[in-house]
Every structure is written in C-alpha cells, then in structure tokens.
Amino acid sequence: MHVREADPADASEVVDLFQRLYAETKFLLYEPGEAVPAVREFADRIALAAQNETGAMFVAEAEGKLIGVAFGNRGGAKKTRHSLFLVMGVLQAWTGRGVGCSLIEALEGWAVSKRLHRLELTVSTVNHRAISLYEKVGFEREGAKRHSLNIEGRYVDELYMAKLLEP
C-alpha cells in the first residue's frame, strides 16, 4: 500500500472510488448517485486546492488501484485559516490494515507544512471503527451534533473531533 498526494490526472479514479465507497458504506455523507462531480470539475478542484493551498487530497493505492482517499479543506475565513476539515473513506476490504492511519498521517504532514494548528472532522456516533481510529491518532471528542444524520430512517448523532497540532 502506498499513499501519495492526489493529482488532477487521478480525478476519474477518485470519482470511481467515491462511487464505490458510497455504495458499500452508510457512514459517508452521500448515498449512491448523490453528489457525483464531473471528472473535469473534480480535476479542477484538485488543481485549484493545491495551487491556492486551500486543501489537499491524498490517495492510497494497492495492487494498481485506489483503495482509500482523504481530503482536507482549509477554513476560508481569516479566523479559520488555521484549521483543516477532514473527510476520509477506505474500501471495506482494506479497513483495519493501516490505510486510514496512513492517510491521516499524510494530511497531518501537509497541515504541519502549511503551519496549520487544528485538524477537525465529524463522525457518526455509530461508526465505532472510525472513532477508534481517530482517537488512536490523537483526535479528541469535542461535542456532538444531535440527530444530524438520518441513516436508514434513524436519526443519528455526529461527534465533533479535533486534533491540535504543535507549532
């Protein structure tokens, strides 16, 4: 398994990966068929984020295919530019094998190189595996968003989690 920063040329494979992730897990925000960007639009997003340092995307590959993705979007306002909001997905066949840790480590390295101070995310309270991963790599629980998601007809809370980075 290898983790690297995504390139605009990866856009088609990343879009396909998101389609697969949406189909196999209920824990990502979108469901199959929702919010699928055009490949060209996605490639432009990757390039613009890298150019403007507004965020970064890393992909994990194994056996010549993408198996995971993590991206971070930097706060847009001056008061939040020190923060990076993370989103991550790993194919079920690859969970529990260090892919998530490696993706977070890559994003954290990027954030440190940009002198950011805070990594943050939200995670469904019923996604115990993800919560364990985030706590393992140093994220702490900060609060909850009550009934913020409707998963399969049931309201579910989300945790706010964050990790402060050393200067």
C-alpha positions, 0 to 999 in steps of 0.5 A: 500500500502506498499513499501519495498526494492526489493529482488532477490526472487521478480525478476519474479514479477518485470519482470511481472510488467515491462511487464505490465507497458510497455504495458499500458504506452508510457512514459517508455523507452521500448515498449512491448517485448523490453528489457525483462531480464531473471528472473535469470539475473534480480535476479542477478542484484538485488543481485549484486546492493545491495551487491556492493551498486551500486543501489537499487530497491524498490517495492510497493505492494497492495492487494498481488501484485506489483503495482509500482517499482523504481530503482536507479543506482549509477554513476560508475565513481569516479566523479559520485559516488555521484549521483543516476539515477532514473527510476520509473513506477506505474500501471495506476490504482494506479497513483495519490494515493501516490505510486510514492511519496512513492517510491521516498521517499524510494530511497531518504532514501537509497541515504541519507544512502549511503551519496549520494548528487544528485538524477537525472532522465529524463522525457518526456516533455509530461508526465505532471503527472510525472513532477508534481510529481517530482517537488512536491518532490523537483526535479528541471528542469535542461535542456532538451534533444531535440527530444530524444524520438520518441513516436508514430512517434513524436519526443519528448523532455526529461527534465533533473531533479535533486534533491540535497540532504543535507549532 
